[in-house]
Amino acid sequence: MRLSLRWAERSRKAFRECEGRAIFGIVQGGDDRSLRVESAKALTEMDFHGLAVGGLAVGEPQDVMLAMIETVEPHLPGQKPRYLMGVGTPDDILQSVARGIDMFDCVMPTRAGRHGLAYTRFGRVNLKNAKHASDPRPLDPESNCPAARDYSRAYLHHLVKSGEILAMMLLTWNNLAYYQDMMAGARKAIAEERYADYVAEAKEGWAKGENA
């Protein structure tokens, strides 16, 4: 953690005034609350454009990740963006937004798409499963994304089982569209002061699973 702070100070001095570039300090400390707080306070004093929370979503349970966010959040400047690195599942993201996180990055939607897994408002759909072989339904008939709306699960299953690169393309498209829609819904719910209801509705939809 302290090595990261030394690198942060060197980076701030080297890049802080570069025009058109934002530089973020990265809060470290594993699952140790005292180290996380020390890191957050020191980085805040360095006056970065934003603060990232790193070293999470690397195998620890979700409750540990959320506890570390709750530990760090009070020590991050409220007027600057907070970025959670490498996260994550739709539930991880919505839970983290509720705890004050603004930004995310993750390979999950694209990697899942390359391996036959679709994210939808009905939860995850594994197109490798044989039960989809004769299913004429699309992933989501109400989606604005053609990959989710205009192709049957049977066809997507066929593409996945055949090793067609089109399967990876369509499922990646679907997953990115779902994540974008989910976040647009989150922003709207926050503006309307109904974010807790939005999360509950999303969870209810995911609970329907592949039977939807």
Beta strands, then each sheet from edge to edge (+ up, - down):
strand 1: 24-27
strand 2: 50-53
strand 3: 82-85
strand 4: 103-105
strand 5: 117-120
strand 6: 123-126
sheet 1: 1+ 2+ 3+ 4+
sheet 2: 5+ 6-
end
